[in-house]
Amino acid sequence: MNLTIKQLRSFLTVAETESFNLAARRLHLTAGAVSLVIKEMEEEIGFPLFDRTTRRVALSKAGKDFRPAAERVLRELGAAMQTAQDVKNKTTGVVRVAAPLFVASALMPHAIAAYRKSKPRVQVRLVDCAVEELVDAVDGDHVDIAVGPDRATGESVRRISLYQTPWVLWCAAGNPLARRKKITWATLARHPSVVASHDYATHVAKALHELPPEQHFTPSHTVTHLSTALGLAAADLAVTLCPAYVGVLAHAFGLVMRRIEEPEVIREMSLYLPTTRSLTPAAAAFVDFLGPFLTRQAVKVSPDIVR
């Protein structure tokens, strides 16, 4: 059986008007054309849909039983066509975004809230994960995109740098280092310090490895989570080292920032996109929004060092 949309619409219009002439006007067809469509439809399904007299056309018993199904098909088809139009126009859909804990808690909620104002029917689902899991999350299609600090990628994932910020010192306002204008890695070695282990080991330790031995720096203590390091610094138990982009959270702890030189170690906030599959229109539109939004927010927090 192969019914067409034209047949279903013609059937329902005749059923509503009980007249081939009135139905023809609504459908912008001739009465003869409508009658022919109904006849072909009846031959296709194998039973009469209407009882015809010289004065009126009325649904047959079988036609009455069939009518709800026909209405449901056209209703669902209309909904499908509207959904397709919404997807095309990027006004609906689901976007899955992976981000490490700091980015997921301090940056992404503001981005999602701002995006929802213009695209209220797009659902952005945030997946918090470790920094080390960002690339694999995109590669394995667990998420559509990821956002976080720079990581090495393979051929199946592309990294887009959004902005650069240096690793800086965060300390309590009463800490002696807060009074210094210039801080070196050698200076830090004389003060209690705490770092979030994985991120530090991946970036700062590798960069400092190239320095002369007298400039090497080894933190006094390592913790797993950034918030723990910031909390210890806020109690002035230690200073901590983090990229400058954590300022939105560090300032909430009452910490002050000081730049570290000789050398300056740079971190990049990045977007991660798949290269082996295309993004949905909704995901592509969110990517276009997210990069500039995060960059603007970073400049507001640290206007002198974000680049």
C-alpha positions in Angstrom: 0.0 0.0 0.0 1.4 3.4 -1.0 -0.8 6.3 0.0 0.3 9.9 -0.8 0.1 13.1 1.2 -2.1 14.5 -1.5 -4.6 11.6 -1.1 -4.7 11.9 2.7 -5.2 15.7 2.5 -8.0 15.3 -0.1 -9.7 12.6 2.0 -9.7 14.6 5.1 -10.9 17.8 3.3 -13.8 15.9 1.7 -14.6 14.3 5.1 -14.8 17.7 6.7 -16.7 19.6 4.0 -18.9 16.6 2.9 -18.6 18.0 -0.6 -16.3 17.5 -3.5 -17.0 21.1 -4.7 -16.1 22.7 -1.3 -13.1 20.4 -0.9 -11.9 21.4 -4.4 -12.0 25.1 -3.5 -9.9 24.6 -0.4 -7.4 22.4 -2.2 -7.3 24.7 -5.3 -8.3 21.8 -7.5 -11.3 20.9 -9.6 -14.1 18.8 -8.2 -13.3 16.2 -10.8 -9.7 16.0 -9.8 -10.6 15.6 -6.1 -13.1 12.8 -7.0 -10.3 11.1 -9.0 -7.9 11.3 -6.2 -10.4 9.7 -3.8 -11.2 7.0 -6.3 -7.5 6.1 -6.7 -7.1 6.1 -2.9 -10.1 3.7 -2.4 -8.7 1.4 -5.0 -5.3 1.4 -3.2 -6.7 0.6 0.3 -9.4 -1.7 -0.9 -12.6 -0.3 0.6 -14.9 2.7 0.0 -14.2 5.8 2.1 -17.5 7.6 1.3 -21.1 6.9 0.7 -22.1 9.1 -2.3 -25.6 10.3 -3.1 -26.8 13.0 -5.5 -27.1 15.4 -2.7 -24.2 14.8 -0.3 -21.0 12.8 0.3 -20.7 11.2 3.8 -18.0 9.0 5.3 -18.6 5.3 5.1 -18.3 3.2 8.2 -14.8 2.2 7.1 -14.0 5.8 6.3 -15.0 6.8 9.8 -12.7 4.2 11.2 -9.8 5.2 9.0 -10.1 9.0 9.5 -8.3 9.2 12.9 -5.3 7.4 11.5 -5.2 9.7 8.5 -5.4 12.7 10.8 -2.6 11.4 13.0 -0.3 10.7 10.0 -0.7 14.3 8.7 -0.3 15.7 12.1 3.0 13.9 12.7 4.2 14.7 9.3 3.6 18.4 9.9 5.5 18.1 13.2 8.4 16.4 11.4 8.5 19.1 8.7 8.5 21.8 11.4 11.3 20.0 13.3 13.3 19.8 10.1 12.8 23.5 9.5 13.9 24.3 13.1 17.0 22.2 12.7 17.8 23.9 9.5 17.4 27.3 11.1 19.4 26.2 14.2 16.5 27.0 16.5 16.2 23.6 18.1 18.4 20.6 18.9 20.7 19.2 21.5 24.4 20.2 21.9 26.6 18.1 24.1 29.6 19.9 25.5 32.5 18.5 27.6 34.5 20.7 29.9 36.8 20.3 32.9 35.5 21.1 36.3 36.5 24.7 36.5 35.3 25.6 33.0 32.1 23.6 33.5 31.3 25.3 36.8 32.6 28.9 36.3 32.5 29.7 32.6 30.1 27.5 30.8 26.9 28.2 32.8 27.2 31.9 31.9 27.7 31.0 28.2 24.7 28.6 28.2 22.5 31.2 29.9 23.4 33.9 27.4 22.9 31.5 24.5 19.5 30.4 25.7 18.2 34.0 25.5 18.5 33.9 21.7 18.0 30.1 21.2 15.6 29.0 23.9 14.7 25.7 22.2 18.3 24.5 21.9 19.4 22.3 24.8 23.0 22.6 25.8 24.0 19.6 27.9 27.1 20.1 29.9 29.4 17.1 30.6 32.0 17.7 33.3 35.2 15.6 33.0 38.9 15.6 33.6 41.1 17.7 31.3 42.7 14.4 30.2 39.4 13.2 28.9 38.4 16.1 26.7 39.9 14.8 23.4 38.6 11.3 23.9 35.1 12.5 24.7 35.0 14.3 21.3 36.8 11.4 19.4 34.4 8.8 20.8 31.3 10.8 20.0 30.3 11.1 23.7 29.9 14.8 23.1 29.7 17.1 20.1 32.4 19.5 21.2 34.7 20.2 24.1 36.2 23.3 25.6 39.1 23.5 27.9 42.9 24.1 28.1 45.2 23.0 25.3 45.8 19.3 24.9 47.4 17.2 22.2 45.0 15.8 19.6 45.1 13.2 16.9 43.8 13.4 13.4 40.2 12.8 14.4 39.9 15.9 16.6 40.8 19.5 15.7 41.8 22.1 18.3 40.9 25.8 17.9 42.8 28.2 20.2 40.4 30.9 21.6 42.8 33.0 23.6 46.1 32.7 25.5 46.8 33.4 29.1 50.0 32.9 31.2 50.4 30.8 34.3 50.3 33.2 37.2 50.6 33.3 41.0 47.5 33.5 43.1 47.9 34.4 46.7 46.2 36.0 49.7 46.4 39.8 49.8 48.5 39.6 53.0 51.1 37.2 51.6 54.6 38.7 51.1 54.5 37.9 47.4 51.5 40.1 46.9 53.7 43.1 47.5 56.1 42.2 44.7 55.8 43.6 41.3 58.0 40.9 39.7 58.1 37.3 40.6 60.4 34.6 39.1 60.3 30.9 39.4 63.4 31.0 41.5 61.6 33.3 44.0 58.7 30.9 44.2 61.0 28.2 45.4 61.4 29.9 48.7 57.7 30.0 49.5 55.1 27.2 50.3 53.2 26.4 47.2 50.4 24.1 46.0 49.4 23.1 42.5 46.7 20.9 40.9 48.9 18.0 39.9 47.9 16.8 36.5 47.7 20.2 34.8 50.9 21.5 36.3 52.9 18.4 35.4 51.7 18.5 31.8 52.6 22.1 31.1 54.6 24.0 33.6 57.0 21.3 34.7 57.9 20.5 31.1 58.5 24.2 30.3 60.7 24.7 33.4 62.7 21.6 32.7 64.7 23.5 30.0 65.9 26.1 32.6 69.2 26.1 34.5 69.0 24.0 37.7 69.0 27.2 39.9 65.8 28.3 38.2 63.9 25.0 38.7 60.8 25.1 40.8 59.2 22.2 42.6 55.8 22.8 44.3 55.6 22.0 48.0 52.3 20.2 47.7 50.0 18.9 45.0 46.3 18.3 45.1 43.8 16.9 42.7 41.3 19.7 42.4 41.8 23.4 41.5 39.3 24.6 44.2 41.4 22.9 46.9 44.5 24.8 45.8 42.6 28.1 45.8 41.2 27.4 49.2 44.6 26.7 50.7 45.9 29.9 49.1 42.9 31.9 50.5 43.9 30.7 54.0 47.4 31.9 53.3 48.8 28.4 53.9 50.5 28.5 50.5 50.5 30.3 47.2 49.1 28.5 44.1 49.9 28.5 40.4 47.1 28.5 37.9 46.4 30.0 34.4 45.1 33.5 34.6 41.7 32.5 33.2 40.7 31.0 36.6 40.4 34.6 37.8 36.6 34.5 37.9 36.9 31.8 40.6 40.2 33.0 42.2 38.8 36.5 42.9 35.8 34.9 44.6 38.3 33.3 47.0 39.7 36.8 47.7 43.0 36.1 46.0 45.3 38.5 44.1 47.2 37.7 41.0 50.9 38.3 40.2 52.6 37.5 37.0 55.6 35.1 36.9 58.4 35.8 34.5 61.6 34.2 33.4 60.1 32.4 31.6 56.4 33.2 31.1 54.5 29.9 30.6 51.5 30.2 28.4 48.2 28.3 28.4 45.5 28.4 25.7 41.8 28.0 26.2 40.6 25.9 23.3 37.6 24.4 21.5 37.8 20.7 20.4 35.8 19.7 17.3 35.5 16.3 15.5 37.1 16.0 12.0 35.5 12.7 11.0 31.9 13.7 11.4 29.9 16.9 10.8 28.4 19.0 13.5 24.6 19.4 13.7 23.4 22.8 12.7 22.6 23.5 16.4 26.1 22.5 17.5 27.7 24.5 14.7 25.8 27.6 15.7 26.8 27.1 19.4 30.4 26.9 18.4 30.1 30.2 16.5 28.7 31.8 19.6 30.9 30.1 22.3 34.3 31.1 21.1 33.8 34.9 21.0 31.7 34.8 24.2 34.4 33.0 26.2 37.1 35.3 24.8 35.1 38.5 25.8 34.6 37.1 29.3 38.3 36.4 29.7 39.2 39.9 28.6 36.8 41.3 31.2 38.4 39.3 34.0 42.0 39.8 33.0 42.2 42.6 30.4 46.0 43.2 30.7 47.1 39.6 30.1 44.6 37.9 27.8 45.7 37.8 24.2 
